[in-house]
Amino acid sequence: MDELDADRVETGDVTIPAARVATDAAAQTGHGTGRRGRLRGPSAADAAVTGATTGDATPWRDRLGGPSAADAAAGLITALFSVPEGMAYAAMAGFDPAAGLYTGVWPAVVGSLLAQTPLMVTTLTSAIALTSGGALRQARLDPTVPGNVAALTLLVALAMALFALLRLGSLLRLVPAGAMTGFSVGIALQIITGALHDATGFRAHQHNRLLRVLAWAAHPGAWSMTVTAVAVLTVLVWALAHALPGARPLAVLIALVATAALVHAAGIAVPLAGSLGRIPDGVPPLTVPAWQAMPRLVGGAGSVALVALAQAAGIAPARPSAAGGPAAGRARDMLAQAAANAVGAFCHALPAGGSLSRTAVSASAGARTRWAGVASGCALALLVCALGAGVGLIPLPVIGALLIVIGAKLIAGRAAEIRAAWCGGPGERATMVATFLASTQLPLQYALLPSLLPCLARLAASRRRAAPHRGDTESTSAAAPVNGGRTGER
């Protein structure tokens, strides 16, 4: 499940701090210690990846090497993990479920090949899906039309490239922690409210997400008992699989397959995923962007890019990754995500970004190099070609129940941050609450703007203050030899 938005991602029998997954997996050598915050098992990277995250100035392309069996296995597990998530997130935001699957193919391959952070997996996330859907609806464009989606994805790529060239990676570090916490909890609430209809058969029509939850809870008599029973069974199967350490990384997949098989074996009549739209049965088709729709999507694309890059910033290594330092590494990761979206725009993909959960799954499955991300995209393409017809038989209550689980675990994963923001003083507390309330009422692409705009102003002010100091330093350095008498002694 996509807990990339959460602070901690559970994989296997340990809990890994999500923001350090890629760094730990790439920097460690040998086996993990099994303690909290470490990867257990063969999570070390080879010499090429270690050099890429510890300041080795050798270009990454010279150390690309080749895929290993461990990378191939990790890629397959990540691809299996992406099948239910890609469909669920796309359907949740009003997109064609096929686009959610295709987002895990070419964007993952291109992003993994180009990213400075070697284990980062670039694909669809819950926040990106919701923000993208909101951007298209705000522009009064149909999210099921491939040309509209392609136009948005291409504009997101251009926005990411522009942000990278302007060195705005530092801006993402200035966003208050309380704002990101409130935003993440708001995303979780949107995931849950978007899945309530599929999980219970009851649809609340309130715009505000909090009011929608209250309306759903106040009308249990309007729930479909058959649909609700299938959803409850899905949660029980997931909980059983999640309780087994060896099955925990694939708990979502196990719950999906097992419950769907039971529903069809028992002949239970519930809505199926095939009712959402055409399920792909081949490689991503060529898609031409709707060029005429682009002017209406400029603002929304910028918001989607900021959301995606803010999430991916938690994956990038904190240590210098090249001669340019951490800032250069962040810029290269941003450009890699831009390239992934530029390719995805013509391959029926939704906007994509670095995924903490998929990166954690890949690392815990034994990924050693960037080839694991490449393998995940290739494996997902093969799965789509082989199992496209079967995907349409997945019961919608199963997908809805798993989305509710995702939302609940996202909130649970932010519990420590919620407590820290609440105890961080009135300012931090007000920022968290205000951002959360904004995410329940406003389109998601605008929920972070009240926090981002002050950060942009502070960044611009700090750069203006730093410019004169740099000029003074250079003047002083140039004058020092003369003042010291060294150059005048000749």
ZAZAZA-872846 format. One record per residue (C-alpha): residue number from 1; residue in three letters; x, y, z. Coordinates in steps of 0.1 Angstrom, whole numbers, plus 2048, in hexadecimal, padded with zeros to 3 digits. Layout:
N
 rolum drenkol  px  py  pz
   NUM     Ala   X   Y   Z
...
//
This chain:
490
 rolum drenkol  px  py  pz
     1     Met 800 800 800
     2     Asp 80C 823 7FA
     3     Glu 817 82F 81B
     4     Leu 831 845 80A
     5     Asp 81F 862 81A
     6     Ala 824 853 83C
     7     Asp 843 85A 851
     8     Arg 84A 835 856
     9     Val 844 819 83E
    10     Glu 83F 7F6 84B
    11     Thr 850 7DB 836
    12     Gly 858 7B8 841
    13     Asp 85C 7B5 867
    14     Val 86C 7D6 86D
    15     Thr 860 7FA 86A
    16     Ile 876 810 854
    17     Pro 877 836 857
    18     Ala 86B 83D 834
    19     Ala 87F 85D 82F
    20     Arg 89F 848 833
    21     Val 896 82A 81F
    22     Ala 8A9 833 800
    23     Thr 8C7 841 813
    24     Asp 8CA 823 82A
    25     Ala 8C6 80A 80E
    26     Ala 8E0 81B 7F9
    27     Ala 8F9 824 814
    28     Gln 8FB 805 829
    29     Thr 912 7E8 821
    30     Gly 90C 7C5 82D
    31     His 8EC 7BB 83F
    32     Gly 8D5 7D1 854
    33     Thr 8D4 7CE 879
    34     Gly 8AE 7C7 87C
    35     Arg 8AA 7E4 893
    36     Arg 88F 7FF 88E
    37     Gly 89A 815 872
    38     Arg 8B0 7FB 860
    39     Leu 8A9 7E3 845
    40     Arg 8AB 7BF 84E
    41     Gly 8BC 7A7 835
    42     Pro 8D0 7B0 816
    43     Ser 8C7 7D4 814
    44     Ala 8EA 7E1 80B
    45     Ala 8F2 7F1 7EA
    46     Asp 910 7E8 7D4
    47     Ala 92E 7FE 7D0
    48     Ala 91E 811 7B4
    49     Val 900 81C 7C8
    50     Thr 915 823 7E7
    51     Gly 92A 83B 7D3
    52     Ala 90B 84C 7C5
    53     Thr 900 856 7E8
    54     Thr 920 85C 7FA
    55     Gly 92F 878 7E6
    56     Asp 941 864 7CA
    57     Ala 943 87D 7AD
    58     Thr 945 862 793
    59     Pro 926 865 77C
    60     Trp 90B 84C 786
    61     Arg 908 840 761
    62     Asp 92C 834 763
    63     Arg 923 81E 781
    64     Leu 901 812 774
    65     Gly 90B 7EE 771
    66     Gly 8F1 7D4 76B
    67     Pro 8D3 7C5 77D
    68     Ser 8D7 7A9 796
    69     Ala 8BF 78D 7A1
    70     Ala 8B8 7A1 7C1
    71     Asp 8AD 7BF 7AC
    72     Ala 897 7AA 796
    73     Ala 886 79A 7B4
    74     Ala 881 7BC 7C5
    75     Gly 873 7CA 7A4
    76     Leu 85A 7AE 7A1
    77     Ile 84D 7B2 7C5
    78     Thr 84A 7D8 7C0
    79     Ala 837 7D2 7A0
    80     Leu 81F 7BA 7B1
    81     Phe 81B 7D4 7CD
    82     Ser 812 7EF 7B2
    83     Val 7F6 7DC 7A1
    84     Pro 7DA 7E3 7BB
    85     Glu 7E9 804 7C5
    86     Gly 7EB 812 7A2
    87     Met 7C7 809 79A
    88     Ala 7BA 814 7BB
    89     Tyr 7CA 836 7BB
    90     Ala 7C0 83E 798
    91     Ala 79C 833 79E
    92     Met 79B 846 7BF
    93     Ala 7A4 867 7AD
    94     Gly 78C 861 790
    95     Phe 7A5 855 776
    96     Asp 7A5 837 75F
    97     Pro 7B4 81A 774
    98     Ala 7C9 811 757
    99     Ala 7DC 832 75A
   100     Gly 7E5 829 77E
   101     Leu 7F5 808 773
   102     Tyr 807 819 756
   103     Thr 816 833 76E
   104     Gly 82B 817 77D
   105     Val 83A 80D 75C
   106     Trp 84E 827 749
   107     Pro 850 841 764
   108     Ala 85F 828 77C
   109     Val 879 81D 761
   110     Val 884 840 757
   111     Gly 884 84E 77B
   112     Ser 899 831 788
   113     Leu 8B2 834 76C
   114     Leu 8B7 85A 771
   115     Ala 8B2 861 796
   116     Gln 8D0 869 7AB
   117     Thr 8C0 856 7C8
   118     Pro 8C5 833 7BB
   119     Leu 8A8 820 7CB
   120     Met 88D 83A 7C7
   121     Val 86E 82C 7B5
   122     Thr 85B 845 7A0
   123     Thr 836 83D 79D
   124     Leu 813 848 7A6
   125     Thr 80B 851 7CA
   126     Ser 7EA 859 7DC
   127     Ala 7F2 87E 7E0
   128     Ile 7FD 882 7BC
   129     Ala 7DD 870 7B0
   130     Leu 7C6 885 7C5
   131     Thr 7D8 8A6 7BC
   132     Ser 7D8 89D 797
   133     Gly 7B3 895 798
   134     Gly 7AC 8B6 7A9
   135     Ala 7C0 8C9 790
   136     Leu 7AD 8BB 772
   137     Arg 78B 8C0 783
   138     Gln 795 8E4 78C
   139     Ala 79D 8EA 767
   140     Arg 77B 8DA 75E
   141     Leu 78C 8BE 74B
   142     Asp 782 899 74A
   143     Pro 79C 884 75D
   144     Thr 792 865 749
   145     Val 79D 875 727
   146     Pro 7C1 869 720
   147     Gly 7CB 88A 70F
   148     Asn 7C1 89F 72D
   149     Val 7D6 888 744
   150     Ala 7F3 889 72C
   151     Ala 7F2 8AF 72B
   152     Leu 7F3 8B1 751
   153     Thr 80F 898 754
   154     Leu 824 8AA 73A
   155     Leu 81F 8CB 74C
   156     Val 828 8BB 76D
   157     Ala 849 8B0 75D
   158     Leu 850 8D3 751
   159     Ala 848 8E1 773
   160     Met 860 8C9 784
   161     Ala 87B 8D1 76C
   162     Leu 876 8F6 772
   163     Phe 877 8F2 798
   164     Ala 897 8DE 794
   165     Leu 8A8 8F8 77E
   166     Leu 89D 914 797
   167     Arg 8AC 900 7B3
   168     Leu 88B 900 7C6
   169     Gly 893 8DF 7D8
   170     Ser 89C 8F4 7F7
   171     Leu 879 901 7F7
   172     Leu 86B 8DF 7FF
   173     Arg 881 8DD 81D
   174     Leu 872 8FD 82B
   175     Val 84E 8F1 82C
   176     Pro 845 8EE 851
   177     Ala 843 8CB 85E
   178     Gly 820 8D3 86C
   179     Ala 814 8DC 849
   180     Met 820 8BB 83A
   181     Thr 811 8A8 856
   182     Gly 7EF 8B9 852
   183     Phe 7F1 8B4 82D
   184     Ser 7F9 88F 830
   185     Val 7DC 889 848
   186     Gly 7C5 89C 830
   187     Ile 7D0 885 814
   188     Ala 7C8 867 82B
   189     Leu 7A5 874 831
   190     Gln 7A0 879 80C
   191     Ile 7AB 856 805
   192     Ile 792 849 81F
   193     Thr 775 85E 814
   194     Gly 77B 855 7EF
   195     Ala 77A 830 7F8
   196     Leu 75B 830 80E
   197     His 743 82B 7F1
   198     Asp 755 80D 7E3
   199     Ala 759 7FE 805
   200     Thr 736 802 812
   201     Gly 720 80C 7F5
   202     Phe 716 82D 805
   203     Arg 71F 84E 7F4
   204     Ala 720 86E 807
   205     His 71D 88E 7F2
   206     Gln 72C 8A7 80A
   207     His 749 8BA 7FC
   208     Asn 75C 8BD 81C
   209     Arg 76E 89D 824
   210     Leu 767 89F 84A
   211     Leu 742 8A4 844
   212     Arg 743 887 82B
   213     Val 751 86F 846
   214     Leu 736 87B 85F
   215     Ala 71A 875 846
   216     Trp 727 852 83E
   217     Ala 729 849 863
   218     Ala 706 857 86A
   219     His 6F5 841 850
   220     Pro 700 81D 856
   221     Gly 6DE 811 84B
   222     Ala 6E5 81D 827
   223     Trp 704 807 824
   224     Ser 703 7E8 80E
   225     Met 708 7CB 824
   226     Thr 717 7B5 809
   227     Val 730 7CF 7FE
   228     Thr 739 7D7 822
   229     Ala 73D 7B3 82B
   230     Val 756 7AE 80E
   231     Ala 769 7CD 819
   232     Val 76B 7C1 83D
   233     Leu 777 79F 831
   234     Thr 792 7B1 81D
   235     Val 79E 7C3 83C
   236     Leu 79F 7A3 850
   237     Val 7B4 791 835
   238     Trp 7CB 7AF 833
   239     Ala 7CF 7B0 859
   240     Leu 7D7 78A 85A
   241     Ala 7F2 78E 83E
   242     His 800 7AD 84E
   243     Ala 804 79B 86F
   244     Leu 81B 782 85E
   245     Pro 83F 791 85B
   246     Gly 846 77E 83B
   247     Ala 826 788 82A
   248     Arg 825 7AC 836
   249     Pro 834 7BC 817
   250     Leu 81A 7AB 801
   251     Ala 7FC 7AF 819
   252     Val 7E9 7C5 801
   253     Leu 7EE 7AE 7E4
   254     Ile 7E5 78F 7F9
   255     Ala 7C5 7A0 805
   256     Leu 7BC 7AA 7E2
   257     Val 7C1 788 7D2
   258     Ala 7B3 773 7EF
   259     Thr 794 787 7F4
   260     Ala 78D 78B 7CF
   261     Ala 790 765 7CB
   262     Leu 778 75F 7E8
   263     Val 75E 777 7DA
   264     His 75E 767 7B8
   265     Ala 75F 744 7C6
   266     Ala 740 74C 7DC
   267     Gly 72E 75D 7BF
   268     Ile 729 77E 7D3
   269     Ala 71C 799 7BD
   270     Val 72F 7BA 7C2
   271     Pro 73C 7D4 7AA
   272     Leu 75D 7CB 799
   273     Ala 77B 7E0 78E
   274     Gly 771 7DA 76A
   275     Ser 754 7F2 76F
   276     Leu 76C 80F 775
   277     Gly 779 80E 751
   278     Arg 78E 7FB 738
   279     Ile 7A9 7E6 748
   280     Pro 7CA 7E5 735
   281     Asp 7D5 7C5 724
   282     Gly 7F5 7D1 714
   283     Val 812 7EA 715
   284     Pro 80A 80F 71A
   285     Pro 7FC 81F 6FA
   286     Leu 80A 83F 6EB
   287     Thr 7F6 85D 6F8
   288     Val 7F6 880 6E9
   289     Pro 7F1 89C 702
   290     Ala 7D3 8B3 6FD
   291     Trp 7E8 8D2 6F5
   292     Gln 7CA 8E9 6F6
   293     Ala 7C3 8E0 71B
   294     Met 7E6 8E9 727
   295     Pro 7E0 90E 72F
   296     Arg 7C4 904 747
   297     Leu 7DB 8EC 759
   298     Val 7FA 901 760
   299     Gly 7F1 90A 784
   300     Gly 7E5 8E7 78D
   301     Ala 804 8D7 77D
   302     Gly 81A 8EC 793
   303     Ser 807 8E1 7B2
   304     Val 80A 8BD 7A8
   305     Ala 82F 8C0 7A2
   306     Leu 834 8D0 7C5
   307     Val 821 8B5 7D6
   308     Ala 834 899 7C4
   309     Leu 856 8A9 7CA
   310     Ala 84E 8B0 7EF
   311     Gln 847 88B 7F4
   312     Ala 865 880 7E0
   313     Ala 87C 897 7F5
   314     Gly 878 87F 812
   315     Ile 88A 864 7FE
   316     Ala 8A9 877 7F2
   317     Pro 8C8 871 806
   318     Ala 8D2 88B 81E
   319     Arg 8F8 887 817
   320     Pro 909 896 7F9
   321     Ser 902 881 7DA
   322     Ala 91A 892 7C3
   323     Ala 932 8AF 7C0
   324     Gly 915 8C7 7C2
   325     Gly 90A 8BB 7E4
   326     Pro 8E7 8B2 7F0
   327     Ala 8D7 8CF 7DC
   328     Ala 8E5 8C1 7BC
   329     Gly 8D9 89E 7C5
   330     Arg 8B6 8AB 7CB
   331     Ala 8B6 8BE 7AA
   332     Arg 8C0 89F 797
   333     Asp 8A4 88B 7A8
   334     Met 88C 8A6 79E
   335     Leu 898 8A5 77A
   336     Ala 895 87F 77B
   337     Gln 871 881 786
   338     Ala 86B 89C 76B
   339     Ala 879 884 750
   340     Ala 863 868 75D
   341     Asn 844 87D 75A
   342     Ala 84E 88A 738
   343     Val 850 866 72B
   344     Gly 831 85B 73E
   345     Ala 81C 877 72E
   346     Phe 81F 865 70D
   347     Cys 819 842 71C
   348     His 7F6 847 72C
   349     Ala 805 84D 74E
   350     Leu 7FA 863 76B
   351     Pro 812 87C 77B
   352     Ala 82C 869 790
   353     Gly 845 870 7AB
   354     Gly 85D 85F 7C3
   355     Ser 849 846 7D8
   356     Leu 855 83F 7FC
   357     Ser 840 820 800
   358     Arg 84B 810 7DE
   359     Thr 86F 81A 7E6
   360     Ala 86C 809 808
   361     Val 85D 7EA 7FA
   362     Ser 878 7E7 7DF
   363     Ala 894 7ED 7F9
   364     Ser 886 7D4 812
   365     Ala 882 7BA 7F6
   366     Gly 8A8 7BC 7F0
   367     Ala 8AC 7D7 7D6
   368     Arg 8D1 7E1 7D1
   369     Thr 8D2 7F8 7B4
   370     Arg 8BC 80E 79F
   371     Trp 8B5 7F0 789
   372     Ala 89B 7E5 7A2
   373     Gly 885 802 798
   374     Val 88B 7FA 773
   375     Ala 881 7D6 77A
   376     Ser 861 7E1 78C
   377     Gly 856 7F4 76D
   378     Cys 85E 7D8 756
   379     Ala 84D 7BE 76C
   380     Leu 82E 7D3 76F
   381     Ala 82C 7D6 749
   382     Leu 82D 7B0 747
   383     Leu 813 7AC 762
   384     Val 7FC 7C4 750
   385     Cys 800 7B1 72F
   386     Ala 7FA 78F 740
   387     Leu 7DF 797 75A
   388     Gly 7CD 7B5 74B
   389     Ala 7AB 7A2 748
   390     Gly 7AE 794 76B
   391     Val 7B2 7B7 77A
   392     Gly 78F 7C0 770
   393     Leu 781 7A4 786
   394     Ile 78D 7B4 7A7
   395     Pro 76F 7BE 7BC
   396     Leu 76C 7E3 7C3
   397     Pro 765 7DD 7E9
   398     Val 787 7CD 7EB
   399     Ile 798 7EB 7DC
   400     Gly 784 803 7F2
   401     Ala 78C 7F0 812
   402     Leu 7B1 7F0 809
   403     Leu 7B0 816 803
   404     Ile 7A0 81B 825
   405     Val 7BC 806 834
   406     Ile 7D6 81C 822
   407     Gly 7C6 83B 82F
   408     Ala 7C4 82E 853
   409     Lys 7E8 823 853
   410     Leu 7F3 844 844
   411     Ile 7E4 856 862
   412     Ala 7F3 83D 87A
   413     Gly 815 842 86A
   414     Arg 812 867 870
   415     Ala 809 864 895
   416     Ala 82C 86E 8A2
   417     Glu 82D 88C 88B
   418     Ile 80A 896 895
   419     Arg 814 895 8BA
   420     Ala 834 8A9 8B2
   421     Ala 822 8C4 89F
   422     Trp 807 8C6 8BA
   423     Cys 822 8CB 8D5
   424     Gly 837 8E1 8BF
   425     Gly 826 901 8C9
   426     Pro 808 915 8BE
   427     Gly 817 91E 89C
   428     Glu 81F 8FA 892
   429     Arg 7FE 8EE 89F
   430     Ala 7EA 908 88C
   431     Thr 7FE 901 86C
   432     Met 7F6 8DB 86F
   433     Val 7D1 8E1 876
   434     Ala 7CD 8FC 85B
   435     Thr 7DD 8E6 840
   436     Phe 7C8 8C8 84A
   437     Leu 7A8 8DC 849
   438     Ala 7B2 8EB 827
   439     Ser 7B8 8C8 819
   440     Thr 794 8BE 824
   441     Gln 783 8DB 813
   442     Leu 79A 8E9 7F7
   443     Pro 7A6 8D7 7D8
   444     Leu 7C4 8C3 7E3
   445     Gln 7DC 8D5 7CB
   446     Tyr 7D6 8F5 7DE
   447     Ala 7D8 8E8 802
   448     Leu 7FE 8ED 805
   449     Leu 7FF 90F 7F5
   450     Pro 7F9 923 815
   451     Ser 818 913 824
   452     Leu 82D 914 804
   453     Leu 829 939 7FC
   454     Pro 839 945 81D
   455     Cys 855 92C 817
   456     Leu 85C 93A 7F5
   457     Ala 85D 95D 802
   458     Arg 876 953 81D
   459     Leu 88B 941 804
   460     Ala 88C 95F 7ED
   461     Ala 894 977 80A
   462     Ser 8B1 960 816
   463     Arg 8C0 95F 7F3
   464     Arg 8BE 985 7F0
   465     Arg 8D0 989 812
   466     Ala 8EA 96F 808
   467     Ala 8F3 980 7E7
   468     Pro 904 99F 7F6
   469     His 918 989 80E
   470     Arg 925 974 7F2
   471     Gly 92F 993 7DF
   472     Asp 941 9A1 7FE
   473     Thr 953 980 803
   474     Glu 95F 97F 7DF
   475     Ser 96B 9A3 7E1
   476     Thr 97D 99D 801
   477     Ser 98D 97D 7F3
   478     Ala 999 990 7D4
   479     Ala 9A8 9AC 7E9
   480     Ala 9B9 995 803
   481     Pro 9D9 98E 7EF
   482     Val 9DE 9B3 7E9
   483     Asn 9D7 9BD 80D
   484     Gly 9EE 9A1 818
   485     Gly A0A 9AF 803
   486     Arg A11 98F 7F1
   487     Thr A08 99B 7CE
   488     Gly A18 9BD 7D3
   489     Glu A3A 9AF 7DF
   490     Arg A45 9A5 7BC
//
